[in-house]
Amino acid sequence: AATTNTSLTLFAPPKGRKSASNNQMLMNNPKKSTLMVPIQGPSSADPQSGDKPESRGVVASMTPNVAFDVTTFETQRTAFQRDGKAVGPNERGDAIVRTEYGHDRRNKRSLGTTPPSTPEESVVEKKKRTNAKEALVHNSDDEVEYGIWAPPSLEERTHTSDSLTTLQKGGLDLLTPEQIAEREHLAERNRRRGQEATEEVEQQKFDRLVERKMSHLLPPRLEGEDATPCVASTKFHGKALFDYKGTSWMAPPAGAAVREEGDTEHHTCYVPKKCVHRFTGHNKGVHRIRLFPKTGHLLLSGGLDGKCKVWSLETKQVMRTYIGHTAAVRDVAFHSSGNTFLSASFDRFIRLWNTETGEVVNTFTNRRVPYVVKFYPKDEQYFVVGCSDNKIVTYDVKSGEITQEYNHHLAPVNAIVFVDDTGGANPSMKMVTSSDDKQVLVWEWDIGVPIKYISDPAMHSMPVMTLHPSGMYVVCQSLDNQIVVYQAGDRFTLQRKKKFMGHQVAGYACDVACSPDGQFVVSGDGDGKVNFWDWRRHKMLQKYRGHDNGPSIGCVWHPTEPSTVLTCGWDGVIKMWQ
């Protein structure tokens, strides 16, 4: 060893290795402990530099040392991000083109022999790939399936899938015996497995599809449920069906006044001051009440217990109970004579009752939930029903068949009112309907296309509508906590200055009524209160605490007694106010 002032130069073979022809020169002054440390890093694969590696399973030990070029790496990384391809070495040291899905064997390049493609060459190759036409034969089965012709296009395949089958074209006559036998075999197999769907089950599935948006609010119809109503029954609670003169219990009392439609001048009405009587008898809440036409001596109520009751206002007691529904009664309507009435229930059935005897005259259903029922005033052999499938249907009372459908609403129909348009250019009876779609439609009778749409972005749903006694206005309960008025007749325009506010009805279909002289408006609300307004001044006159544990849902004004109002609520009580 030779020693200088600046460094120490040593010539010695590495520890653990045989001496080579070229000795290693260390240009520093290492310590003994440093010289004894084993050599770190991969050993050379050159057979002349030393021993061969003991393990031949490690790929890295067989890979020659390759210089790392930062510029080349960045170039290939940029190309991969731009085109999804980059040149890189494989296990054997050959350069190949790698893509996102692996490497492309057709673009192998030998390391160091073939230079990477220039941008000009890449553009030419890209044009060649773009101009290349797709082969007519895609795989080995195309020629067998299509012969010498090309495979069908997308348009031809779509046309083939939409074309009629042999069975649809000519029925069973065009099928071969083998096909008929196969169909019989499949039918027998399905019958044994119990998978053969009946027409009724398919109809029930279609009902759920139609009412899918309201299915969480409607009573379900289970699989296999028979579409027949429950057995109807009735119970008379009075003393006798006929008095000693042979007069029926339904006859109005002697001297009872009779009010004709449109009569607003023969008596003056007043706002009632207090509750004078409570009618109790329903097991659950009462949803709708209606008075006997013209005289109002009987009161009809429909309850959430599925029962209808007729009450006598003279004796203050229930006269007859009608039991014929398995779910809550949604609406009731008297015939103009009072001899019959309709009840619509959430069990999807509508029943026509004989008021005096309690018998069921007829039962109607279209497998939808009826929300509102009304007799047609011009010919009461027909009545209309607003349903949960967005339609209004007309029934014939005698045959029980549907004679007309009005299908232009986009949500369940909640309210129907008839307007006698005698002053218009075409005098006729108009039908005005309201729905959850926040639209009001005006129809000609028995014509399935509306003649007027009333819709505005500021409108809210109006679940209740009633006709003003003068016949010139339609009063609507709007769910934005106000009562709005539309002009009835030829134009059906909104009376923007005539609004009644001060009550809370959002979320409830609270009934609204007018006094017989047209001077007052009464409505319930969601807090159980009963509210009275002046028709001309639009001012709230009185507010009473009417019902507990729910809304004051129904109200009617007596047609002949000037200050008698009846209300009902979900507490099961009917109250008379005077």
Order of alpha helices (4+ residues) and beta strands (2+ residues): beta-beta-beta-alpha-alpha-alpha-beta-beta-beta-alpha-alpha-alpha-alpha-alpha-alpha-beta-beta-beta-beta-beta-beta-beta-beta-beta-beta-beta-beta-beta-beta-beta-beta-beta-beta-beta-beta-beta-beta-beta-beta-beta-beta-beta-beta-beta
